[in-house]
Amino acid sequence: MSGSNAPLYAKRSLRVIHAESDDGSTEYKRQVHKLSTSRLHTLATQMSYRLDEGHGRCTYHIGVEDDGCHSVLDYSAVSESAWVLESIARSLNAVVLERKMIQNEIEMSDDGKLKLVDNINDVLVVEEPPVLSSGIDGFNCEDEKEEKSCGDDEEASKKKTVRKLSAADEAYTRCELTIQRVETHLLDPSPLSLSSLSRGSSFADGVNGAVEASTLSNLERLKLSSPASTTCRKEESKVAGETNDTQHTVNTVEETLSTRNIRVAVVGNVDAGKSTMIGTLTTSFLDDGRGSSRTSIMKHRHEIESGRTSTSSSHLLGFRHSGEPIAGRDKIRANKMKTEDEIARESYRIVTLMDLAGHEKYLKTTIHGVSSGFADYAIVLVNSRHPPTHMTQHHLNLCCSFGIPIIVVFTKIDGCPEHALATSKNELAKLLKSPEIGRRPFAIKTEQDIITSMGKLHTLAPTIDISCVTGEGLDLLRKMLFSLPKRRRHEKKVDRPFEFLVEDIFLNVPGVGSVVSGFVNAGELNVGANCNVYVGPTNDGTFLKTVAKSAHVARINTSHITAGQSACLAFSLNKELRKKLRRGMVVVQESPTATKEFDAEICVLKGEGTTIRRSYQAYVHILNVRQSAFARDIQIVNNNALGLPPSHNAKEDTEGIVLRPGSRAKVRFEFAQRPEYIRPGMRMLFRDGRVRGVGIVTGIPQ
């Protein structure tokens, strides 16, 4: 140690609290000042982690070293650091519940060295109001009521002598901040953005803008996610007899992403404007007519250059209680777009828009996206300037094959000739009324039309005219999406064994290892060091036993995932075992078995001529599983009971049973390459270029 630094280290060797832990909800900071924008984002990420570790609440110790020693800073330095951390907390939709300033812990000894005070009663602890809000004590009302009910002596505390903090250079200070995440949209943003903090805005600017940051009426309406405040809120609601959902329901991110998350598949022809519509809805920006909206959501460079989506991707559209959409622009971070975790925390209801490919050569990708996406509804986009194409018919047949209700959206109506729009609507009406689809078009012009169509989506096909350039019809579409009821009740499958369907893999995430993303189809899982799971099947039909270390839902770190959520799981796998991971696997807790054969009851779709007999090979989609399979055995199902004409019956010729469009049969399929995890009740679809039929898995041969 150099001589010049020796006195400094000697001063910072006075331990006042225990050392910092890498895990948990407590963070130590010596001082936070002179920050760049990148450093502020790093601090925001760190605070978000501490909030997640504390289930929505964390504690910051300012003026303290990592080993728990006092940093020996004056009041002004600590106070400015606390102000910066409060601003960062606001950008994460969190508030400061408690701000304690602590002085007089250190005194000068007779020999001129610093030491800890001998009498602990001389330590000065003052609770200051947070800088960025007025009336913040309303947050602590629940906890204070609980403390008062336990018999706190208020009169004794009032009799204590009021002592003021010192701003002198020798008044060594440290601060304790208690930060609470607010899981609602009611909190106003910080008066200063992180970008303005990085440009060196003064501490006085933050104080002057504090009153405008939030009002007492808003603060009283906030609902916290801590257990104590939740209990008190429920008890108050029972006493007051509240009936308003916004006043007594505590909205957590987990509830929003599972029970109030509606998944909508977006399909349509290649030039219909699917990505543009999703980009416009999620970012709250109108398109410029040259593809500005779609570039914000596309994943690959070749997609941006060609304008054609080739992969499946999901995007969150959040709504408040009132139905007002969450703006995609981040008010705190200037031109930055909000991330998925920020949208999830602010939203009461979420619509997950699944952007699927429209080009014919990517049809298999679209089919897999609809098969494995567990969509509640489907939006079929039609370019109003051109009549529906054969791809539109394929997409309609695909959605109806899975029993998904349809909403039709006519795009690009700005500058579209009236006769062209009328022609497109007439051609689409013919497709919808065909026997294969069986829907009646219903034009949505007002909010009353939306109410009328609800509950009748299995017989009606609502149609909406929109323009992403002028914004016409977008408000009606947003209200339509907000009004859609939840169709798939995944919460009813929580009691079933855990089943996680793998949709994508990431073999080597820095600092984490192997990660898989997918959908929780059933059950629930608490991840951690003792969470043993089975991943597979591999190419030889075996399953890998491993540990699920951690999980993310909408980029939010969590220890618990449940049915109905799209999540990511991190595994403890070595380099050799990582190579065996692939799409289409399943993660379960109980020891499973894989099979290469399965029985299914199928129905051959009407339309193009299709002849199916023994040894017929097709590409099979069963949820997230997709693989070639052979028809090994066919048994006829009585079609006459269904009222089908004789021409649609399965017939038997010299080569065996032959299935034709409209016929039903029980077929035993055999996978061509490797065993898969299949169980009875899964819905399947098979194709050989076009969709040929649908069915349900009825059994697994022993």
C-alpha positions in Angstrom: 0.0 0.0 0.0 1.4 3.4 -0.9 2.0 6.0 1.7 -0.4 8.5 0.2 -3.3 6.0 0.3 -2.6 4.8 3.8 -4.6 7.4 5.7 -7.6 6.9 3.5 -7.7 3.2 4.0 -7.2 3.7 7.7 -10.3 5.9 7.8 -12.3 3.4 5.9 -11.5 0.5 8.2 -14.3 1.3 10.7 -17.0 -1.4 10.2 -20.5 -0.3 10.9 -22.5 -3.1 9.4 -21.8 -6.6 8.1 -20.2 -7.2 4.7 -22.2 -7.1 1.5 -23.5 -10.3 -0.1 -23.6 -10.9 -3.8 -27.1 -12.4 -3.5 -30.1 -11.0 -1.7 -31.9 -7.6 -1.7 -29.2 -5.4 -0.1 -26.7 -3.3 -2.0 -23.8 -1.1 -0.7 -22.7 2.1 -2.5 -19.8 4.4 -1.5 -21.0 7.3 -3.7 -22.9 7.7 -6.9 -21.9 10.8 -8.9 -20.5 11.9 -12.2 -22.3 9.2 -14.1 -22.4 8.4 -17.8 -25.6 7.1 -19.5 -24.1 3.6 -19.8 -23.2 3.6 -16.1 -26.7 4.7 -15.2 -28.2 1.8 -17.2 -25.8 -0.6 -15.3 -27.0 0.8 -12.0 -30.6 0.4 -13.1 -30.0 -3.2 -14.0 -28.4 -3.8 -10.7 -31.3 -2.3 -8.8 -33.8 -4.3 -10.8 -31.9 -7.5 -9.7 -31.9 -6.5 -6.1 -35.7 -5.8 -6.3 -36.3 -9.2 -7.9 -34.2 -10.8 -5.1 -36.3 -9.1 -2.5 -39.6 -9.9 -4.2 -40.2 -6.2 -4.9 -38.3 -4.5 -2.1 -34.6 -3.8 -1.6 -32.3 -1.8 0.7 -29.5 0.4 -0.3 -26.7 1.5 2.1 -25.0 4.7 0.8 -21.7 5.8 2.2 -20.7 2.2 3.1 -17.9 0.0 1.6 -18.5 -3.5 0.3 -16.9 -4.9 3.5 -19.3 -2.9 5.7 -16.9 -0.2 6.7 -17.9 3.5 6.8 -16.9 5.5 3.7 -16.4 8.7 5.8 -18.3 11.0 3.5 -20.1 14.2 4.3 -23.8 14.9 4.2 -23.9 16.6 0.8 -22.1 13.7 -1.0 -24.4 11.1 0.5 -27.5 13.1 -0.1 -26.7 13.6 -3.7 -26.1 9.9 -4.2 -29.5 9.1 -2.6 -31.2 11.5 -5.0 -29.6 9.8 -8.0 -30.7 6.4 -6.8 -34.2 7.7 -6.2 -34.4 8.8 -9.8 -33.1 5.4 -11.0 -35.8 3.7 -8.8 -38.5 5.8 -10.5 -37.3 4.6 -13.9 -37.9 1.1 -12.7 -41.4 1.9 -11.5 -40.3 1.9 -7.9 -40.4 4.4 -5.0 -38.4 5.1 -1.9 -40.4 4.1 1.2 -37.8 5.2 3.8 -34.8 7.4 3.8 -32.6 7.3 6.9 -29.7 9.6 7.4 -27.2 8.4 10.1 -24.5 10.6 11.7 -22.3 10.7 14.8 -21.2 7.1 14.4 -17.6 8.1 14.1 -15.7 10.5 16.4 -12.1 11.7 16.8 -10.0 10.0 19.4 -7.4 11.7 21.7 -4.6 10.7 19.4 -6.2 12.3 16.4 -7.5 9.0 14.8 -11.1 8.2 13.9 -12.9 5.6 15.9 -16.5 4.3 16.5 -18.4 6.1 19.2 -18.5 4.4 22.6 -22.1 5.3 23.4 -24.6 4.1 20.8 -27.2 6.5 22.1 -25.1 9.4 20.6 -25.7 8.1 17.1 -28.1 10.4 15.2 -30.7 8.7 13.0 -33.1 11.0 11.1 -35.8 9.9 8.7 -36.0 12.4 5.8 -38.8 12.5 3.2 -37.8 11.2 -0.2 -36.8 13.9 -2.6 -38.9 12.8 -5.6 -42.3 12.7 -4.1 -44.6 14.5 -1.7 -46.7 12.7 0.9 -44.7 9.6 0.5 -45.7 8.5 4.0 -48.9 7.2 2.5 -46.9 4.2 1.2 -46.1 3.1 4.7 -49.7 3.4 6.0 -50.3 -0.4 5.9 -47.1 -1.3 7.7 -47.6 1.5 10.2 -51.1 0.4 11.0 -49.8 -3.1 11.7 -47.0 -1.7 14.0 -49.5 0.5 15.8 -51.9 -2.4 16.3 -49.0 -4.3 17.9 -48.8 -1.6 20.6 -46.1 0.9 19.5 -45.7 3.7 22.0 -46.3 6.8 19.9 -46.2 9.3 22.8 -42.7 8.2 23.8 -41.4 8.8 20.3 -43.0 12.3 20.2 -41.3 13.2 23.5 -37.8 12.6 22.0 -35.8 15.6 21.4 -35.7 16.7 17.7 -32.1 16.7 16.5 -31.0 18.1 13.2 -28.4 16.8 10.8 -25.1 18.6 10.3 -23.8 19.6 6.9 -20.3 20.2 8.1 -17.4 18.4 6.4 -16.5 16.4 9.6 -20.2 15.2 9.9 -19.6 11.8 8.5 -22.9 10.5 7.1 -24.3 7.3 5.7 -27.8 6.6 4.4 -30.3 3.7 4.3 -32.8 3.7 1.4 -35.7 1.3 1.4 -37.0 0.9 -2.2 -40.3 -0.7 -3.1 -41.4 -1.7 -6.6 -45.0 -0.6 -7.5 -46.8 -3.2 -9.6 -49.3 -0.7 -11.1 -49.3 2.1 -13.6 -50.5 4.8 -11.2 -47.0 6.2 -10.4 -46.0 9.3 -12.3 -42.5 9.3 -13.8 -39.5 11.0 -12.2 -39.2 14.7 -13.0 -35.7 14.0 -14.4 -34.8 11.4 -17.0 -31.7 9.3 -16.7 -30.3 11.0 -19.7 -30.6 14.4 -18.0 -28.9 12.9 -14.9 -26.0 11.8 -17.1 -25.8 15.4 -18.5 -25.1 16.7 -15.0 -28.5 18.1 -13.8 -28.1 19.6 -10.3 -29.4 18.2 -7.1 -31.5 21.4 -6.7 -33.3 20.7 -10.0 -34.5 17.4 -8.6 -35.8 19.0 -5.4 -37.6 21.8 -7.3 -39.4 19.2 -9.5 -40.3 16.9 -6.7 -43.7 18.3 -6.0 -44.8 17.8 -9.6 -43.6 14.2 -9.6 -46.6 12.7 -7.9 -49.7 13.7 -5.8 -51.0 12.3 -2.5 -54.2 11.1 -4.2 -52.2 8.9 -6.6 -49.9 7.6 -3.9 -52.9 6.5 -1.8 -54.2 4.4 -4.7 -51.0 2.5 -5.2 -50.9 -1.1 -4.4 -47.7 -2.7 -3.2 -46.6 -6.3 -3.7 -45.3 -6.9 -0.1 -47.2 -9.5 1.9 -47.9 -7.0 4.8 -49.4 -4.3 2.6 -51.4 -6.9 0.7 -53.0 -8.3 3.8 -53.8 -4.8 5.2 -55.3 -3.8 1.8 -57.6 -6.8 1.7 -58.7 -6.2 5.3 -59.5 -2.6 4.5 -61.5 -3.6 1.5 -63.6 -6.0 3.5 -64.4 -3.4 6.1 -65.2 -0.7 3.5 -67.2 -3.0 1.3 -65.3 -2.0 -1.8 -66.5 -3.4 -5.1 -64.2 -1.7 -7.5 -61.6 -4.1 -8.9 -59.0 -1.3 -9.1 -59.3 -0.5 -5.4 -58.9 -3.9 -3.7 -57.1 -6.2 -6.2 -53.3 -6.4 -5.9 -51.9 -6.9 -9.3 -48.7 -8.8 -9.5 -46.5 -9.4 -12.6 -47.1 -13.2 -12.2 -50.9 -12.8 -12.4 -50.6 -10.4 -15.3 -48.4 -12.8 -17.4 -50.5 -15.9 -16.7 -54.2 -15.2 -16.0 -54.5 -11.9 -17.8 -52.3 -12.6 -20.8 -54.1 -13.2 -24.1 -52.0 -14.7 -26.9 -53.0 -13.6 -30.4 -51.4 -15.1 -33.6 -51.0 -12.6 -36.5 -51.1 -14.2 -39.9 -51.7 -12.9 -43.5 -50.2 -12.7 -46.9 -46.6 -11.4 -47.4 -47.7 -7.8 -48.3 -50.5 -7.5 -45.7 -48.5 -5.5 -43.2 -48.3 -7.8 -40.2 -45.0 -6.6 -38.7 -46.0 -3.0 -39.5 -49.2 -3.3 -37.5 -47.5 -5.0 -34.6 -44.8 -2.4 -34.5 -47.3 0.4 -34.6 -49.4 -1.1 -31.8 -46.5 -1.9 -29.5 -44.4 1.3 -30.1 -47.3 3.8 -30.2 -45.7 5.4 -33.3 -47.4 5.7 -36.7 -45.6 4.2 -39.7 -44.0 6.5 -42.2 -45.1 4.4 -45.2 -41.6 3.1 -45.8 -41.3 0.4 -43.1 -40.2 2.4 -40.0 -42.6 0.5 -37.7 -41.6 -3.0 -38.8 -37.9 -2.4 -38.4 -38.4 -1.9 -34.6 -39.6 -5.5 -34.1 -37.8 -7.6 -36.8 -35.0 -9.9 -35.5 -32.7 -10.4 -38.5 -30.9 -8.1 -40.9 -32.2 -9.9 -44.0 -35.8 -9.4 -42.7 -35.2 -5.6 -42.4 -33.7 -5.4 -45.9 -36.3 -7.5 -47.7 -39.3 -6.6 -45.5 -40.3 -10.2 -45.2 -40.6 -11.9 -41.8 -39.0 -15.4 -41.8 -39.2 -16.3 -38.1 -41.8 -16.4 -35.3 -41.5 -13.7 -32.7 -43.6 -12.5 -29.8 -44.3 -8.9 -28.7 -46.1 -7.5 -25.6 -48.9 -5.0 -25.8 -49.9 -3.7 -22.4 -53.1 -2.2 -21.2 -54.1 -0.3 -18.0 -57.4 -1.0 -16.1 -59.2 1.6 -18.1 -58.2 0.0 -21.4 -55.6 2.7 -22.2 -52.6 1.1 -24.0 -49.1 1.4 -22.5 -47.0 3.7 -24.5 -44.1 2.0 -26.1 -41.8 5.0 -25.7 -40.0 5.1 -22.3 -40.7 8.5 -20.7 -37.6 8.2 -18.5 -35.0 7.3 -21.1 -35.7 9.7 -23.9 -35.9 7.8 -27.2 -35.5 4.3 -25.7 -38.2 1.8 -26.2 -39.6 0.0 -23.2 -38.4 -3.5 -22.5 -40.7 -6.4 -21.9 -40.2 -6.4 -18.1 -41.1 -2.7 -18.0 -44.3 -3.2 -20.0 -45.3 -6.2 -17.8 -44.9 -4.3 -14.6 -47.0 -1.4 -15.7 -49.8 -3.4 -17.3 -53.0 -4.7 -15.9 -53.7 -6.8 -19.0 -51.3 -8.0 -21.7 -51.9 -9.1 -25.2 -49.0 -11.2 -26.7 -48.9 -10.6 -30.4 -47.1 -13.5 -32.3 -45.7 -12.2 -35.6 -45.7 -15.1 -38.1 -44.3 -15.4 -41.6 -46.6 -14.7 -44.6 -44.5 -15.8 -47.5 -45.4 -19.2 -49.0 -41.9 -20.6 -48.6 -42.1 -20.0 -44.9 -45.5 -21.7 -44.5 -44.1 -24.5 -42.4 -42.7 -21.9 -40.0 -46.1 -20.3 -39.7 -47.8 -23.7 -39.2 -45.4 -24.5 -36.4 -46.0 -21.1 -34.8 -49.8 -21.6 -34.7 -49.4 -25.2 -33.5 -47.0 -24.4 -30.6 -48.2 -20.9 -29.9 -51.3 -21.8 -27.8 -53.1 -18.8 -29.4 -56.4 -17.6 -27.9 -57.3 -15.7 -31.1 -55.9 -15.1 -34.5 -55.8 -11.9 -36.5 -55.9 -12.5 -40.3 -54.6 -9.4 -42.2 -55.8 -8.7 -45.7 -54.3 -6.0 -48.0 -57.3 -3.9 -48.8 -55.8 -2.9 -52.2 -55.6 -6.5 -53.5 -58.1 -9.4 -53.2 -57.3 -12.2 -50.8 -54.8 -14.7 -52.1 -54.5 -18.5 -51.8 -52.2 -17.9 -48.8 -55.1 -16.1 -47.1 -57.2 -19.2 -47.6 -54.4 -21.4 -46.2 -54.2 -19.2 -43.1 -57.9 -19.2 -42.5 -58.0 -23.0 -42.9 -55.0 -23.3 -40.5 -56.7 -21.3 -37.8 -60.0 -23.0 -38.1 -58.3 -26.4 -38.0 -57.1 -25.6 -34.5 -60.4 -24.0 -33.5 -59.0 -20.5 -33.1 -61.5 -17.6 -33.4 -60.7 -15.2 -36.2 -60.5 -11.4 -36.4 -60.0 -10.0 -39.9 -58.2 -6.7 -40.4 -58.1 -4.8 -43.7 -54.8 -2.8 -43.8 -53.5 0.0 -45.9 -56.9 1.7 -46.4 -55.3 5.1 -46.7 -55.4 6.1 -50.4 -57.2 2.8 -51.2 -59.8 3.2 -54.0 -63.3 2.4 -52.7 -64.0 -0.2 -55.4 -60.8 -2.1 -54.5 -61.7 -2.2 -50.8 -65.2 -3.4 -51.7 -63.8 -6.1 -54.0 -61.5 -7.3 -51.2 -64.3 -7.5 -48.7 -66.6 -9.4 -51.1 -63.9 -11.9 -51.9 -63.1 -12.4 -48.3 -66.8 -12.9 -47.4 -66.9 -15.8 -49.9 -63.9 -17.4 -48.2 -65.4 -16.9 -44.7 -68.8 -18.4 -45.7 -67.3 -21.4 -47.3 -68.0 -24.8 -45.6 -64.4 -25.2 -44.5 -64.5 -21.9 -42.5 -68.2 -21.3 -41.6 -67.9 -17.7 -40.4 -70.1 -14.7 -41.1 -68.2 -11.4 -41.5 -69.3 -8.7 -39.0 -68.0 -5.1 -39.6 -66.7 -3.2 -36.5 -67.5 0.5 -36.8 -68.2 1.5 -33.2 -67.5 0.4 -29.7 -71.0 -1.0 -29.5 -70.1 -3.4 -32.3 -67.2 -4.7 -30.3 -69.6 -5.5 -27.4 -72.0 -7.2 -29.8 -69.4 -9.4 -31.2 -68.0 -10.6 -27.9 -69.2 -14.1 -27.1 -70.0 -14.9 -30.7 -66.5 -15.2 -32.1 -67.0 -18.9 -33.0 -69.7 -18.0 -35.5 -68.7 -14.4 -36.4 -65.5 -13.0 -38.0 -65.2 -9.3 -36.9 -63.7 -7.1 -39.6 -61.8 -3.8 -38.9 -60.4 -1.3 -41.4 -57.1 0.3 -40.3 -54.2 2.4 -41.6 -50.9 2.3 -39.8 -49.9 5.6 -41.6 -52.9 7.8 -40.7 -53.9 5.8 -37.5 -57.4 5.3 -38.7 -59.1 2.3 -37.0 -56.2 1.6 -34.6 -58.2 2.8 -31.6 -61.0 0.4 -32.4 -58.5 -2.4 -32.9 -56.9 -1.7 -29.5 -60.3 -1.7 -27.8 -61.1 -4.9 -29.5 -57.9 -6.6 -28.2 -58.5 -5.3 -24.7 -62.1 -6.6 -24.7 -61.2 -10.1 -25.8 -61.9 -12.6 -23.0 -59.4 -15.2 -22.0 -60.1 -18.4 -23.9 -57.5 -20.8 -22.7 -57.7 -21.4 -19.0 -54.2 -22.5 -18.2 -54.6 -21.9 -14.5 -56.8 -25.0 -14.4 -53.8 -27.1 -15.3 -51.7 -26.0 -12.4 -52.4 -29.2 -10.4 -51.2 -31.4 -13.3 -47.5 -32.6 -13.5 -45.1 -29.9 -14.7 -44.7 -29.8 -18.5 -42.5 -27.2 -20.2 -42.4 -27.2 -24.1 -39.0 -26.1 -25.5 -39.3 -23.7 -28.4 -35.8 -22.3 -28.7 -32.3 -23.1 -27.3 -29.3 -21.0 -26.3 -26.3 -23.3 -25.7 -23.8 -20.9 -24.1 -25.2 -17.7 -22.5 -22.2 -15.9 -20.9 -22.2 -16.3 -17.2 -25.3 -18.5 -17.2 -24.7 -21.6 -19.4 -27.4 -23.4 -21.4 -30.8 -21.7 -21.6 -34.1 -22.9 -23.2 -37.1 -20.8 -23.9 -40.7 -22.1 -24.3 -44.1 -22.3 -22.8 -45.3 -23.8 -19.5 -48.1 -26.1 -20.7 -49.0 -27.5 -17.3 -48.1 -27.5 -13.6 -45.7 -25.2 -11.8 -42.0 -25.2 -10.9 -39.8 -23.7 -8.2 -36.3 -23.3 -9.6 -33.1 -23.5 -7.5 -30.2 -25.7 -6.6 -32.5 -28.5 -5.5 -34.8 -28.4 -8.6 -34.1 -31.6 -10.5 -35.8 -31.9 -13.9 -35.6 -34.2 -17.0 -35.0 -32.7 -20.4 -35.5 -34.6 -23.6 -35.9 -36.8 -25.4 -32.5 -36.9 -27.1 -32.0 -38.7 -30.5 -31.8 -42.1 -28.8 -35.0 -41.5 -26.8 -33.3 -40.9 -23.4 -33.8 -37.9 -21.1 -31.1 -35.8 -19.4 -31.4 -35.3 -15.7 -30.3 -31.8 -14.7 -30.9 -28.9 -12.3 -33.1 -25.9 -13.3 -30.9 -23.1 -11.7 -33.0 -20.0 -12.6 -35.9 -18.8 -14.6 -37.0 -15.6 -16.4 -40.5 -14.5 -17.4 -40.6 -11.5 -19.7 -37.0 -10.8 -18.8 -37.9 -10.7 -15.1 -35.9 -13.0 -12.8 -38.2 -15.3 -10.9 -38.0 -18.4 -8.7 -41.5 -19.7 -9.7 -43.1 -20.4 -13.0 -46.6 -21.6 -13.6 -48.9 -22.9 -16.4 -49.7 -20.3 -19.1 -46.4 -18.4 -19.0 -43.7 -18.1 -21.6 -40.5 -18.5 -19.7 -36.7 -19.2 -20.0 -35.0 -21.9 -17.9 -31.2 -22.1 -17.2 -29.7 -25.6 -16.8 -26.6 -27.1 -15.2 -25.2 -29.0 -18.2 -21.7 -29.6 -19.3 -20.5 -28.9 -22.8 -21.1 -32.5 -24.1 -24.7 -32.6 -22.8 -25.5 -29.1 -24.1 -25.0 -30.3 -27.7 -27.9 -32.8 -27.2 -30.4 -30.0 -26.7 -32.8 -29.2 -29.5 -36.1 -27.6 -30.3 -39.2 -29.7 -29.7 -38.0 -31.2 -26.4 -39.9 -31.2 -23.1 -38.9 -30.4 -19.5 -40.7 -32.5 -16.8 -40.1 -33.3 -13.2 -41.3 -36.9 -13.2 -39.3 -39.5 -15.1 -40.9 -39.6 -18.6 -40.7 -42.0 -21.6 -40.4 -41.3 -25.3 -42.2 -43.1 -28.1 -41.8 -43.6 -31.8 -45.4 -44.6 -32.5 -48.7 -43.1 -31.5 -52.4 -43.6 -32.4 -54.5 -40.6 -33.5 -58.0 -40.0 -34.8 -57.7 -37.8 -37.8 -60.0 -36.0 -40.2 -58.8 -35.3 -43.7 -59.7 -31.7 -44.7 -61.8 -30.9 -47.7 -60.4 -29.0 -50.6 -57.6 -30.2 -52.8 -57.5 -33.8 -53.8 -55.6 -35.9 -51.2 -55.3 -39.7 -51.2 -54.0 -41.3 -48.0 -53.2 -45.0 -47.6 -50.8 -47.1 -45.7 -47.2 -45.9 -45.8 -48.4 -42.4 -46.5 -45.7 -40.0 -45.3 -46.5 -36.5 -43.9 -45.0 -33.9 -41.8 -46.6 -34.0 -38.4 -47.0 -31.0 -36.0 -48.0 -31.9 -32.4 -47.7 -28.8 -30.2 -44.0 -28.0 -30.4 -43.0 -31.4 -32.0 -42.5 -31.5 -35.7 -41.2 -34.4 -37.6 -41.9 -36.7 -40.6 -44.1 -39.7 -39.8 -45.5 -42.7 -41.7 -49.1 -44.1 -41.6 -48.5 -47.7 -40.5 -52.1 -48.8 -39.9 -55.5 -47.3 -40.9 -59.0 -48.1 -39.4 -62.2 -46.6 -40.8 -64.4 -44.5 -38.7 -68.1 -44.4 -39.6 -68.6 -41.3 -41.7 -72.3 -41.8 -42.3 -73.0 -40.8 -38.7 -71.6 -37.4 -39.5 -74.0 -36.9 -42.4 -71.2 -36.8 -45.0 -72.0 -37.8 -48.6 -70.8 -41.2 -49.9 -68.1 -39.6 -52.0 -66.3 -38.5 -48.8 -66.3 -42.0 -47.2 -63.0 -43.9 -46.9 -62.8 -46.7 -49.4 -60.9 -50.0 -49.5 -59.2 -51.0 -52.7 -56.7 -53.7 -53.7 -54.0 -51.8 -51.8 -55.9 -51.4 -48.6 -57.9 -48.5 -47.1 -57.8 -45.2 -48.9 -58.8 -41.9 -47.2 -60.2 -39.0 -49.1 -61.1 -35.4 -48.2 -63.8 -35.3 -45.5 -63.2 -38.8 -44.2 -62.3 -39.8 -40.6 -60.1 -42.6 -39.5 -57.9 -44.0 -36.7 -54.3 -44.1 -37.8 -51.2 -45.4 -36.2 -48.2 -43.1 -37.1 -44.5 -43.9 -36.7 -41.9 -41.1 -36.5 -39.3 -41.4 -39.2 -36.2 -40.1 -37.3 -36.3 -40.2 -33.5 -38.7 -40.8 -30.6 -40.7 -37.9 -29.2 -42.6 -37.1 -26.0 -46.3 -37.6 -26.8 -49.2 -38.0 -24.6 -53.0 -38.7 -25.3 -55.1 -35.5 -25.8 -52.5 -33.5 -27.8 -53.9 -31.9 -30.9 -52.0 -32.7 -34.1 -51.8 -31.5 -37.7 -50.2 -33.2 -40.7 -49.3 -31.8 -44.1 -47.3 -32.6 -47.2 -46.8 -29.1 -48.5 -50.3 -28.0 -47.7 -52.4 -28.8 -44.6 -54.0 -32.1 -45.3 -55.7 -33.0 -42.0 -56.0 -32.6 -38.2 -56.5 -34.9 -35.4 -56.1 -35.8 -31.7 -53.6 -38.2 -30.2 -55.7 -41.0 -28.6 -53.1 -43.4 -27.3 -49.5 -44.6 -27.1 -48.8 -48.3 -28.0 -47.2 -50.3 -25.2 
